[in-house]
Amino acid sequence: MDDMIALRCKYCGAPLDASAVKDDSPYITCSSCGTTQQKMDARAYLDQLMGQVRSWVSQAMPGGMTPAMTENVDSVARHNIFMTNFKPKVDMEFAAYKFGMNNLLSQSLMVMPFTSRKIVTSHTSNQAFEFGAKMNEIAPLAVSGETSKVMTEVTRVTDAYALLINNCALIGEDKPGRFTLMANNFTLASADFGHIDDYAPARDRFDALAQLCNGCEMLINGDVASSRPLFEAGRDKLKSASAAVMGNIKVAIMGQAVNQEAKMAEVLIELTDYVNGMGGSKEIFDAVRRIFTFQYPAQGNWAFLLNNHDRLAEIFGYMAECVKAKNGSGTLPITAGSGDILVPFWHIDLKYSFQTGSLWKKHSVEVSEILLIPADFVIDGDCLSSPRLAVTDVFSVKGSNGLFAGLTGNETSISNSQGLGRLAESAAQNSAAGRKIVAPLSTKREAERIAETYIQWMSKTLDKLKLSNPDVKELIYIPFESSGNRLTVKPEFGVLTPERVKRTDLGQLIVL
């Protein structure tokens, strides 16, 4: 088995763990990409790889020489061979790999639990690992202090690049154990950068990401308490790396990405607090998993808002309030009325003005209205593209001003909330014990955004409507009767019942 010590993964090109190579099993799992293969296949891949490496070296060697012959050549001759025959090739090829590495350094390389995203890389990990193998083969030719330093940077950067490419693939695939694999790669990449001058911030960054990944693996496996210290340590080290990036030209490109990763660490810390505060039961953890895995519609600017993980902390906060109200240790603002399930709505104070009257009777009127928006509108693509479906469409019902009020200037409103204001204002803090609760899925900013979009839409239809800024007052909970997975429309809403409410499927929501 000694001839198999240096086996390589045939899928990603990474060196396979020596202890796993030595055991008696015919199979081996790569600790970098996670794939399992037969050792004989890994042996065949290694032979193929080294054949390509030796061919590349032989083509660059002076006529008639082989790499083995350089052992009998003095150091001056080896230095000349390196500078004349290899350094130009190394510089040219390494430039492409370094460009690819810098592209990755500029991006956030962390992913939240239960989620995935695509990161496009310029090379495959096999290509980067193969280039590293070439560098190892010609390393004996770099005999001077300067060339040895160059080769150290080339070899270490390329190895780290290959490891990060593997992590990009793992980020795009939500599979069991991926955070352990990512932690392995980040740890090795951190060690690589630790051997290169001026790359200390990158070393600290990837050491921090390894801690976050180990914490995520614990969190997913239910060990919430043990994950928090790792998230805190990772956050602190990322903040330190962010400060060290300033003024360091070699790693300045990663400044924004490090800040994004530090924010993700904050979200993870808050998540552990919320889960612990909610009792940490399987039901709660399943609810958290569903919040992470919701497939939000990707439409225009909404895609940016809904894929920003900073929003999750606010949503977890609302869910924690729901859990406490349900178990009797807290309260929610619940409106008057009966019902077996509490549905969250955003209470919007809408002030607008419009012009009425003609000729000398023309003047402006200011109106205060109420909008109610179901707090799950973000999972409905139709609501995002047509905001009238998401709100109590108060402009669809005209005010009772009489036929000629618009001419005489006696109009007092061009909208009608039909008494929904009284329903909203009836909200008072109460326990939710004995009732089911729908967890909110949107943030205050998103509620403000859909209300603004609604007003903009209506201003195109109603020429005399002047824009105003909606004021999101609070999240309130309205009792509904449920029938299976559907909600029974409340009489208080009447014709203003949002289309989103009419087609609500409770099976798609998080019901506590």
Secondary structure, 3 states (H helix, E strand, C coil): CHHHCCCECCCCCCECCHHHHHCCCCEEECCCCCCEEEHHHHHHHHHHHHHHHHHHHHHHCCCCCCHHHHHHCCHHHHHHHHHHHHHHHHHHHHHHHHHHHHHHHCCCCCCCCCCCCCCCCCCCHHHHHHHHHHHHHHHHHCCCHHHHHHHHHHHHHHHHHHHHHHHHHHHCCCCCCHHHHHHHHHHHHHHHHHCCCCCHHHHHHHHHHHHHHHHHHHHHCCCHHHHHHHHHHHHHHHHHHHHHHCCCCCCHHHHHHHHHHHHHHHHHHHHHHHHHHCCCCHHHHHHHHHHHHCCCCCCHHHHHHHCCCHHHHHHHHHHHHHHHHHCCCCCEEECCCCCCEEEEEEEEEEEEEEEECCHHHCEEEEEEEEEEEECCHHHCHHHHHCHHHCCCCHHHCCCCCCCCHHHHCCCCCCCCCCCHHHHHHCCEEECCCCCEEECCCCCHHHHHHHHHHHHHHHHHHCCCEECCCCEEEEEEEEEEEEECCEEECCCCCHHHCCHHHHCCCHHHCCEC
